[in-house]
Amino acid sequence: MSRQSTVEKKIDKFDPVYHNRLVNMVVNRILKHGKKSLAYRIFYQSLEKIHEKTEKNPLIVLRQAIDKLTPKLIVKSKRVSGSTYQVPIEIKEKEGKILAIRWLLESSRKRSGPNMQFKLSYEIMDAAREKGNAIRKKEEIHKMAESNKAFAHYR
C-alpha cells in the first residue's frame, strides 16, 4: 500500500474592500509589527492617490506594475569545486510576483516623500510606466542572468 500525502495547497485570502488576492499579498508584505489595519489603511490611501492622479482603476494600474516588475529569471549562487558561480534560474509565476511586490515595497520605502501612502502610490505609478527603482532592480537581475548564461548548465 502506498500512502499519499494529503497536503492542502494554501490559498491566498481576499482583501475586504476589493476582494482581490493580489491586494492581500501586497498588504501582507507592507505589514510591520502585526499592525494589519495600518497596512490596509496605507495601501487603500495609496490606491486612492493613484486614482486621483491617473483617473484609471487603481487595481489595473497595480496589476500592470506587478506584471512589469515580475522577473522571469533570477541568479542563484552555486558553489562548484571551490569557486562560486551566479547561475541563472527560471522561476515560477507566483515566486516572481512575490519578488516583484518585495522590490516595489523596498524601493518605495527608500523613496523620499512625506508618508508611505505617497511613496507607495508614486512607486506603483512609476512601475506601471516602466520607470523607478523597482524596474531598475528587475533589469539589473535580468542583466546578471544574461551575462551569466554560460553557467546555466550548473543548475
N, C-alpha and C positions, 0 to 999 in steps of 0.2 A: 504494500500500500504506500502510495506516495502522498505526502502531506502538502497541501497547497496553502501558501500563506494568504491570509485574508487581510492584506494591508489596504486600508481605505485611502484613496487619494484625498489629500487635504484640499478643500475647495475654498477659494478666497471668498470672503463675505462681501456684501454690497454696502455702500455707504447710505446713510439715512435720507439724504436730500436727492441725489441724482440716481441712486440705485445702480451704481457703476463700480465694477471691480477695480478698474484702474485707479479711480479716485481713492478707493480704500487702500490700495497698495502705496500710493503717494503719501497719504495721511499717516499710515503706519511707519513710514520712513522719516517723516517730519518729527514724529513723536519723540519727546525728550522727557525723562524722569516720570514716565507714565501719565503725562497730562494730555489725554486724548482730546478732551473738549477744546483745549487751547490749540492743538494741532488742527482740528476741524475748523476752528474759527479762523486761524491763519490762512488755511487753504481756501475756504469759501470766500474770504475777503479778497484774496489774490485773484480768484476767478471773476469776482465782480469787477475788479480793476481791469482785468483783461477784456471783459465785456464792454466796459466804458471806453477803453482805448481803441479796440478793433471793431466794435459793433458786430461781432460774429459770436456764434455759440462758443463759449469758453471751453466746453468739453472737446469740441472739434479741434480747437487750437492746441489744447493739451495733448490730444491723440496725435496730431501732426508732429508736435515737438518730440514726443516719446518715440514715434516711428523714425524720425530723422536722427535721433540720438542712439537708437538701438544698434549696437555693433554686430557684425556677422562673424568676425574673427577676434580672438584675443591672443596674447602671448603668455605662455607659462614657462617658468624656469625649469629646466630639466638637466640633471647632473649626469653626464656620461663620461666615465673613465677620467675623473679628475677635473674636467672642465664643464662649466655651466653654459648651456645654450638657451636662448629665448626661442621656444618652439611655438609656431602659430597653431592655434586650435580653433576649429569651428565650434560655436556654442549654440545652444537651443534658444528658441524664441523667448521663452519665459525668463531664462537666465539673462539674456541680453536686455530684456525690458527692465529687470531689476537693476542691472548695471546702469542703464540709461537714467533711471529715477535717481539712483545714488549720485551720479555725476551732476544731474540737474540740481539736486539739493546742495551738493558740495559747492558748486560754483555760485549758487545763489546766496549761500552763507558768506562766501568770500567777497561778494559784490558790495559796493558801497551804497548806502541808502538809509532812509530814516527807520524802517522797520522790515521785518521778514516778509510781510504781505507784499510790500512794494518790490523788494528784491526778487522774490519768487515769481511774481507776475511778469516782471521785465525779463527775467531769465527764460521763462516759458515762451514769451513772445519772440525773444531773440532766437531761441532754439527752433521755433516754427519757421522763422525766416532764414534758418541756417547760418546764424551768427552766434556770438557769445563764447564763453569759456568752455561750456559743456560740449559744444560742437568741436571746438579745438581739441579737447581731450579725446573725443572719438576718432578724429582724423589722425591724431598722434598715435593712437593704438593701432589703427589700420596701417599707417606707415611703417611702424615697427614690425607688424606681421608681414607686410610686403617685403621689407628688406631682409627678414629672416626666413623667407620662404625656402631657402636652401636646407634648413634644418627640419623641415616638415616630416622627414622620414623617421625622426626620433620619437614620434607620437607614442 
